[in-house]
């Protein structure tokens, strides 16, 4: 547990605790769910009146779980105001660091949070539970320590270029506050190769990453699973079998609205800070995907989203899901990207959104981003600059990034050289509260509605579904009888 988790708020909560009020009907099914998170929303006045760059240092220290993404969004907001585009080397290093932050989150999320859920006694009546308990139990599981250590390698890669994660002073408007020497590049390749040889291929995939990335469809994934014993016996193979055996593909649906701001600059792009072009330079595209198809995000959409009440954001009058599932689904729906990222889009189409699909998408990114990082490292030109000068001025602007948990937006307004307004909209708030102001369920509420609680005194299904969104480490649940609001139980799951 890091320092941020240990620092309790005035309400006695921690950043990754979630408060849930669950209402059940006579049959024990959830009829309504409401959630509260104590994640800071950036409107508490912490940086008001401070110099224009204060957010670059403040937000990584407040949001330590994804401090790099917050620093990136803060830098991009200033760059939008100051109309500056970082040079290619800076864009590549930013992509490498951001992808490394997502990679370390994915493996640690699985082995500390989701894997132990698969090992929970809640599933003890299922045939594969003894295997998940032996493999994924916290601390005692056969894969636990190697899985946790896998996250140390992307963290080391981040640290190599950026400094101490997650509190690095790496990103500056106009580029990065770092250079790269040949020995640094060699060390970076060595770390990436260790990630591949020590965890990604032998433990998680049970095959070369290239073989896994060749899978294009749900049927192809099932064929891969049966192709070799090494595939079935890998951690991914056991996850696939157990999740289907446990019925996780039938839990935790979605309203079908997905939002990604897109990220990861392409070296082949003519990226600029012009708001009309911010979506055109990305290897993982931005967009809003719903049952009507994929739609482009407009600058006015972002300002409207950021202008909504902090406790009730929405996108185009819709509750929207953010996160790896949204990223991968939108990439699959983008014609230029579909051939590169088809799998999760096909799984979503054929199996639907679920706890299983969400977890698969998060772990699928480990292979996708590993591949991209290797490419970005090879594209660095050590003779070219890593930053350019900026000319500061007053104004307003937003910065977007894809944090491990999804779409992240920062808004800053500068007046007389200091911050006069600041707003942050985190992906967790989109996932748990984005339906409030439009009279609809948020994605997490929707995912739980209709779920039958096997044991209301131990509402394990609530925590499991919430953690599929990566919204919490622990969920404090109050269960009520629907009609009378009569309290039944309080539990932490």
N, C-alpha and C positions, 0 to 999 in steps of 0.2 A: 504494500500500500504506500503510495507516494504522499508528498507533503500536502497536495491539494485535497486528497481523500481524507487526510487526518484533520484538516481545518474545517471544523463544523460551522455551518451558518447559524444565524440567530435562531433559526427554526430547528436546530439540532440535526440537520441533514448533511449529507455529503453530495458532491457533484454527481456521482453515478449511482445515487439512490433514487428510486422512483416511488411516488405515492400513488396508489390506485384505489378508487372506490368502485367496487363491483356489485352490481345488482342482479340477482338471480330470480328466475320464476319458480313456480312450484315443481317443475321437473328438474330443476338444478341447472338449467341453461342460462347463460349470461344474456340478459336483455339490454343492459346498458353498462358502459364503463367510462370512467373519467380518470384523467391522469394529471399529475403535477410533477414538474421537475424543478430543481433548484439551480439549474444551469444559468449562469449570468447572461443577461440579454444585452449588455453593452449600453444601457441607458441609465446607469446608476451614478453618472457624473464623475466617474473615476479619472477620466482624462480631460474633462472639460476645463478650458483655460490653460491647458498645458501646450507645449510646443507641438508643431504639426506632426512630428515623428514619434510622439509618445506612445502611440498604440503599438508600434513595432516592438517595443520592449515590454509593454504592460500585458498584452493579450497572451503571448506564449506562457507567461508566468501564471496567469489565471486559468487558462485552458490547457493544462499540461498534457492531457491525454492526446491532444492534437495541436500542440503549440506551433508546429511548423506550418500547418495549413492556415492557422489564424494569422501568423506573421505574413504569409504570402498574400492573403486576402487584404490585409492592412496595407501592404506595399502596393498592391495593384490599385487600391482606391486612391492613393496619393498619385500614382502614375497616371491615372485617368484625369485627375485635376490638372496635373502639370504637363500633360500631353507628351509623355516620354515612353519610348519603347526600348526595353533592355536589349542588348546585343545577343546574338545567337548563343554564345557560350553561357551567358547568364540564364537564358531560357532553358538550356539543356541541364545546367546544374540545378536549377529550381525543380525541373521535372524529376531528376534523379532523387533529390532530397524528399520531394513530396511522395513519390512512389515508394521510397524506402520507409517513410512513416506509415503508409498504408500497409506495407508488407509486415512490418513488425506488429502492427495492430491485429492483422488477420490471424497469424499463428497464435499469438497470445490470447486473443479472443476465443479461439477454438479450444485451446488446451486448458485455459483457466475458467471458461464460462460455459461454452456450449458442449464440449466433450464431457465434462462432469455431469451435465444435465442428462446426456445419453446413458451415463453410468448410474443415474439415480434409481433408487428402489421403486420409484413410481412405475418403472418399466420392468419390474422383476418378473412379471408373468409372461414376458415375451421370450421367444426362443434364443434371440441373439443377445439378451441382456448379460449373461455371464461373460461374453466376449467383450462387450463395451465396458463392463465394469473392470475387467482385467486390463484393458488397453487404455481407457480414458479416465478412470477415477483420479480425482485430484490428488497430487503428491504420490500416490501409490501406483498409479497406472503405468504400464510398461512404456507408453509413449510420452508420458507427461514431461519428464525432464528434457528429453530431446526436443520435444515440441516447444517448450519454453525457451530453450537455448537457441532455437532457430530464429526467434525474434531478436536475439542479440546481434546477429550478423547484419540485417538491414539497419539496425541502430548504429552499429559501428561504421557502416557506409555513410549514413547521415552525418555522424560525428566527424568523419574524415574530412569532409568538405565544409561543414557548417559550424562545427564546434559542439559543445555539450547539448545533447538533446534532452528536453525540448526547449531549453532556454537560450538557444544560440542567437547571437546577433549577426546573423548570416545575410538576411535579405535587407537590401536598401533600395529606395526608389532609384531606378535606373540600372539595377543589376544586382550583383551579389558582392558582399564584402569579403571576397576570397579569390585567390588564384589557384591554379593547379600546376604542380610540377610533374615531370614524368614519373617520379617515384610514387606520387599520389595516385596517378592513373593506374600504375601497376598494382598498387595495393587495393584499389577499388575493384579491379577485375578479379583479384584473388578472393576478396570478400564475396563477390557475387558468385564465383565458382564454388566456394565453400557452401553457400546457401543451397546451391543446386546439389552438390555431391553429399552433403551431410544431412539434409532434410527433405528438400523438395522432391527429389527423385527416389531415394531409397526408402524413406519413411512415408511420405504423403502420397506420392503417385504410384510407386512401384514400377515405374517405367521412365524412359527418357521424356523430358518435357516436350520435345518435338512430337512424340507419338500422342501425348495427351492433347496438344493443341491442334492436332489433325481431326479431332472429334468435332463433327459439325451438327449433330442432332441428338435428340433423346434416344432414338434407336441406336445410334452409334455409341452413345455412352453405355447403354446396356450391353452392347456387343463387346465393347472394351472391357467391361466388368467380367465377362465370361471368357475372355480371350486367353488369360493366363492366371495361374494361381497367384502370381506376384501382384496382379491387379486386385484380385479379390481380397488378398491378405494385407494390402496397403491400408493406411489410415483412411484414405479417401474411399477405398473399396468397402471397408467396414462401415464407414459413415453412410454410404449409399444404401447398403443392405439393411443396416439398422434403422435408418430413417424411414425407409419404406415398410419395414417390418413393424415399426412402432406407430405407423400411421401419421407421421409428421407431414406427409404430402397432402393430408386431409385437414390440417390445422392451419389457421392463421392466414386467411385469404386477404385480398386487397381490393379497394374500390376501383383499381385499374388506372389510376392517374399517377404518372411517374415524372419526376423532375430531376434533371441533371444540368449543372452549369457547364459541364464539359471541362476538360483540362488536358495538359501535357502537349506543349507546343511542338509542332513538327518543323524540323530543320528545312523542309521544303516549302514552308509557308512564308508568305510576305506579311507577317503579323504586324499590326500597328495598334496603337492605343485608341484609334478611332472606334467609337462605340458601335459603329455599323459593321465593323470587321471582327469584333472580339470572338465571334463564334466560328470563324472561318479558318482558324490557325491550329486546330486542336486534333490530336490523335484519338482522344475519346471525346466524341462530339457532345454539344449541349443540345437541349431540346425539352419539349413537353410532350409526353406520349400518353394518349388515352385511347379509348375504343374508337375514336374517330381518326386515329393515325398520329403520325409524328408532326409536330408543329415547331416552328422556330420560335426562340425566345426574343422578345423585343426589349429595348432599353426601358420603355415605358412599363413593361411587365415587372422589371426588377424594382423600379422606383415605387410602383404600386404595392408590391410585396413588402418592401421595406417600410412603406408608409402605413401598413396595417397595424393594428394594436399588437404589441409584443406577445400577448397571451393568446392571440387569435389570428395568426397569419393564414393566408390562403393564396392560391394562384389561379387567377381567372375564375374566381368563384368556385374553385374546386379544392378539396382536401388532397394533398399530394404526398406521395411516398418518395423519400430520398434515400440514397445509399447505394451499395454495390449492385443490387438488383436493378435499380433505376439506371445506373450507369451502363450496365451490360445490355439491358433491354433496349435502351435508346441507341447504343452503338449497333445493335443487330438490326434496328429499324432504319438506320441511316444508309441509303443506297451505297454511298462511297465506302462505308465501313462494314457492311453486312458480311462480306466475304472474309474479313479478318476476325470478326467477333460473332459468329452465328449461334454458338451452342446455347447460351442462356436464353436468348430470344426464342429459340425453338422449344426449350424445356418449358418456358413460361407459356408459350402458346398451347402446348400439348398437355401439360400437367397443371397449369394455373399457378397463381401465386400461393405460397404456403410457407410455413416455417422451414420446410425442407428446401424449397426453391431459393429462399432468401439466404440460407446458410451456404448452399451450393454456390451461389453467385459470389459471396464474399470470399470463399476459398478458391474459386476459379480465378479470381484476380491475382492470386499468388503466382500462377504460371504466366498469365498475360503480362503482368508488370515486370517479372523477372526478365522476360524476353525483351521488353521495351528498354529496360535499364541497360542491358548489354549493348543495345543499338545506340542509345544516347551517349554512353561512354566512348564508343568508337567514333562518334561524330564531333567530339570536342576538338577544337583547334587551339592548342596551347599558345600559339603565337598571336592570337587575336584577343581583344579586350574582354573583360568580364563585367564591366560597368561603364556607363557614360554619365557625364555631368547632367544635373537637372537644374531647372530654373523654377524656384518656388513662387507660388502665387495663391491668392485666395480663390475659393470656389467650393463646389460640392462634387462628390463622385462616389462610386461604389467599386468594390473589388470582389471578385468571385473566385472560389476555389472549390475543389472536391476534397473534403476531409475524409478520413477513414469511414465516418458515419454518414457521409453524403454531402449534399449541396450546402455550402457555407457562403454567406454574404456579409460584407462589412460596408457600412456607409459612413462617410466622414464629411463634415462641413468645416471649412477653415475661414476664419474672419480675423483680419489684422495679424495674420501669421500664427494664430493659435486655434485650437480646436474649439468650435462653438457648439457642435453637435456630433454625437457618435451613436451608431446603432449596429448591433450584431444580430443576425438571424441564423441560428444554428440548425443543423439537420434534425437534431433530436426534437426541437420544438415543432418543426414541420411534421414529423412523424407522429407526435403524440397530441398535438393541439390544433392542427391546421384546419379542422372542420368546424371549430366553435363558432366563428363569426358568420358562417354560411349555413348554419343549422344542420350540419351533417356530421357523421362520425369521422374522427381523424383516422389515418391509416391503422394505427394500433387499436383504436376502439373498434373499427370495422373488423379487424382481424380476429378480435375476441368475441364479437357479437354472435350468439347462437352456440358458442362452445359449451358443452356439457361438462360441468365440474364433477369429476369422479368422486372427489371427497371435498366438499365445501370447506371443511375445517383445515384443509391443506391444499389451497388453490394453486397447485404446482403449474397448471396449464397457463396461468397468467404470467408467471415469471419466465417460463420457457418461450412463450410467444413474444414477450417484450424483449428478451435477449436475442431473439432472431433479428430484431432491428438494431441490436447493439445499443439499446437505450439505457441499460443499467447493469450494474453488478448484482444489485439486490433490489427486490421490489417489495415494498411494504403495502400489503393488501388488506383493505377492510371490505368484508363481504356483508351485503344487506339483502333482506327480502325485498323484492321489487315493489310490491304494492304499498306496503306500510313503511318502507325504509327502516325496518327493524334491524338493528345490528346483530349479526350472527357470529362473526369471528374476526379477529385481527391476526395476521400472520405475515411473516417475512419469507419469501420464496425466491 
